[in-house]
Amino acid sequence: MRRLVFSLMVAGALLLAMASLASAAPLAQDPEPEEVEFTGTVESLDPFVVDGTTVVLDDVTQVEGNPAVGDIVEVKGTRQEDGSVLATRVKVEAAAEEGEPVDEARPEGSLHPMGQMLSELMGVDYDEIMELFRSGVGFGRILRAWTLFQMLGSESLDWEALLARHMDGQGWGEVIVAVKMAERLGDPELTAEALLELHDEGMGWGTLHQAQRAAGELEMSMSEVLDLSESWDVSVSDLRQAARLAEAYADRGATLDSILEMRAAGKDWGQIRRYWRGERERGPRSDRGPFGGGED
């Protein structure tokens, strides 16, 4: 019976993890407070943390039982803007074994029920699951990382890599964005892991989306676009603008490199446009380069 109860608990947690990950991508907004219900292990009491989620208790929170570190509890409440859960009900489902610290291995034959269930569900060695748990990673986070890996099927990020990134502060939504972008690009050099590393280095998702569009416009790979942007020390947005001007004035001899050279010399877009417009009116001269003989 105990095994059946925890099997049902894990199944419910899996469904909750899949639902939360499906809505984790950026820009997803829910104007109404999100009702949440999950089961997890108490990791600390002050603050009250259950599987990595801070649970806020107030005067109206119904607490059934006396939660302690290591207990398995059911939490119901609403998600707050900071990611915490304002609990309406906390119920102790199973207590940690009396007198047994949760950061020590259990005696042989006395396996942690949640660890055992996750081990069987994920096909991962029980000791590996418990090593993560004893290091401070809640069962809920382990389950979410594995669920996300199953949903996305990323070749460059396994569930352990996803979990490690999340523990370092990476949001689940950012991982989803990177994996989906890598799928669209089909560039072997720009895996989801590589895109996340670029993002970690300070390149925003907006810039990466710009580079993706520039790759299509310039008929280059995204890797080539990023390399070109770096070599000329210009933004991807400037690179796209230079490409448009090069195309507009191609019949006057303008090239992407000549536009970028003028940009690197400090010319603004208006000056560059006026120069090549003048070339269109006067016609090209072999003795006039892009830095002399023009209006500017």
N, C-alpha and C positions, 0 to 999 in steps of 0.2 A: 504493500500500500504506500509506504514512504517513497519507494522508488517511482511509483506511478505519479504521486503528487509532484515530485520534483521534475519528472518528465514533462508534465503539463505546465509547470512553471517555466521551464526552459523554452518550451514551444511558444508560450505566450510572450516571453522575452524576445524570442527570435522575430515574431510577428511585429512586435513593437519596434525593434531595431530596424527592420526593413521599412516600416512606415516612416520612421524618423529620418532615415537616410534618403528616402525618396524625396523628401521635402527639404533636404539640407542644402541644395544648390543655392548660390547667391541670387538675390532679387526676389526670392519667394517670400511673400508677405501674407500674414493672416491677420486681418484687422481685429478679430475676436481672440480673447485669451484661449490658448490651446489647453484643452483638458488632457492630462496625461495619467497613465496608470502603468506602473512597472514593478517588478520584483527584483531585488538585488541584495547584496551583502553590505552591512554597515561597516564602513571603513574608519569613521571617526565620529565622536559625539559632539565636539565643539570645535569647528562647526559640524553639524550633522550631515555627513556625506554618505550617500548610498551609491555604490558602483560609479564613483567619479562625479556624481551629481549632488550639488548642495541642496539640501532639503530644508526649507524654512518652516518652522513651527510657530504658530501664533495661538492666541487665546481660544480660538474655535477649533483648532486641530484636534481630532479624536485620536488618541494614542491607545492602542490595545496591546497590552503587554508592557514589558520594561526593556526597550531595545538596548543592546550592548554591542560592542565591537565584535564582529564575526557573526552576528545574528543575520538571518535572512528575513527581510521584511517586505511587505507589500505597501507601496506608496500610491496614493491618489491625490491629485491636486491640479494646479494650473501652472503652465510654464511662464516664467517671468522674462522680461527683456534681457536680463543679464545671464539667462540660461538656467538659473536656479528654478526650483519647483516650490511653490507655496502649497504646502500640504493641507488637505482637508481631512485626511485619514492616514494613519500609519499603523500597520498591524504586523506584529511579530509572527512569522510563519514557522520559523524553526530557530531554536537557540543554539549558539555555539556550545560545544561541550564544556561543561563546568570545569573551570580551573585550567583550561588549555589555551595558551596564547595562540592567536591566529597567525603569528609570524613564525611559528615552529611547525615542523612536519608532524602530521598526525601519526599515531601508532599504526603499525602494519595491520591491515584489515579494517581500519577506520578511515575511509576516504571521505574527503569533503564532498557532499552530495552534488553541489553545483559544479565543482571542478571535475567530478566524474562524468556528469551529464555533458559538459562542454567537450571533454575529451572524446566521448563517444560520438557526439554530434559532428565535431570538426575533424575527427580522425587524427587527433594530435595527442602525443603522449601526455598522460596525466601529470607527470612530474614537471613537464614544460609549462603546462597551464598553471600549476601551483607555484612554480618559481616566479612567474609573472605576477601572480596574485600577492605573493609574499613581498615582492618588490614595490608594491603599492598600486598595481594596475587592477582595477575592479573587474569583476566578471562581465559586467555590462559592456565595458569598453572592449574587452577581448571579443565578445560576441558581435559587437557592432563592426569591428575591423574585419572579422571573418565574413560577416554578412555582406559588407561593402565589396569585399574581394569577390564573393560569389556573384554579386549583381553586375559588377563591371568587367570581370574577367581580364584585368590588366596583366600584360605579360611582363611589365617592368616593375610592378609593385605587388608583392605578395601580401598576405594579411599581416605578417609580422612587420613589414616595412610600413604599411599603412598605420599600424598601431604605434610604431616608433615615431612616425611623423606627427601623429595626433598628440602623443605625450609630449612632444617638443613644441606644441602650440598650434599645429596646422589644423585648420577646420576641416570637417568632413566635406563640406561644400566645395572647398578649394580643390580637394582631391578629385571630386567628381568632375569639376570643370576641366582639370588637367587631363584626365583620362579621356573625356569626350573630345577635347581638342586634339589630342594625340591621334585618336581614331580618325578624325576628319582629315588631318594632315597626311597621314600615311608616310611620314618622313622617318626613316630608321634612326636618324640622329636626334630626333625630337620626340623621345618617348615621354610618357607621363612623368616619369622621374626627372628627366631633363627639364621639362617645363616647370615643374615645381622648384627645381634648383634655380632656374632663371627668376622665378617669382620670389624665391627666398633672397636673391641677390638685389632685389629692389625693382625688378621689372614688373609693372602692374599688368593685370589681366587685360586692361584696355590697350596697352602697348602691344601685347602679344596678339590680340585680335587684329590690331592695325597691321602687324607684320604678316598675319595670315592673309589679310586682304591684299596687301602689297605683293605677296608672293604670286597671287593670281594675276594681278595687273601687270607685273613685270615678267611673268612666265619664268619665275625662279622658284627654287625651294625656299621654304621659310628660313632654313639655316643660312642660305646664301643672302637673303634679305638682312638678317641680323648681322652677318659678317660685314656686309656692305655698309650698313648703318654705323657699325663700330669703326670700320676703316676710315670713313669720311668724317667721323665724329659728328654725325647729324642724327636727329630723331627719326623714327620710322615715319612719322607724319611728314617731316620735311622731305624724306626720300620719296614718298608718294607724290608730293607736290612737284618735286623736281622731275619725276617721271612724266607727269601730266604736261609740264612745260616743254620737256624734250620732245614729246609727241606732237604738241601744238606747233612747234617751230622747227620740226624736223626738215622741212623743205628749205629752211634758211641755214641749215648745217648744225642746228642744235643737237647735242647728244646728252645723255644722262650725265656722263662724266663732265662735260663742259658746264652744265648747269650747276652741278655739285661743286665744281672748282670755283665758280663765281660765288656760290654761297659760302664756301670755306674762306674766301677772300673778304667776306664781310658785307657783300651785297645783299640788300633785302629783296623780297620777292617783287616789289614794284619796280626796282631798278633793273632786275634781271628781265622782267617782262617788257619794260620799255626798251631795253637794249635790243632784244630779239625782235620786237615790233619794228624798231628802226631798221634792223637788218632786212626785214621783209620789205620795207618801203624803199630802201636804198639799194638793196641787193648786196650779196656778200662781197667782201674785198679780201683778197689773199693777204694784204698787209695789215689788216685790222683784226686783232684778236679780241677776245671777250673782255679784256681789261683796258683797251685803249681805243680812241677814235669814236667812241659812242657818245651818247648824250651825257653820261655820268662820268 
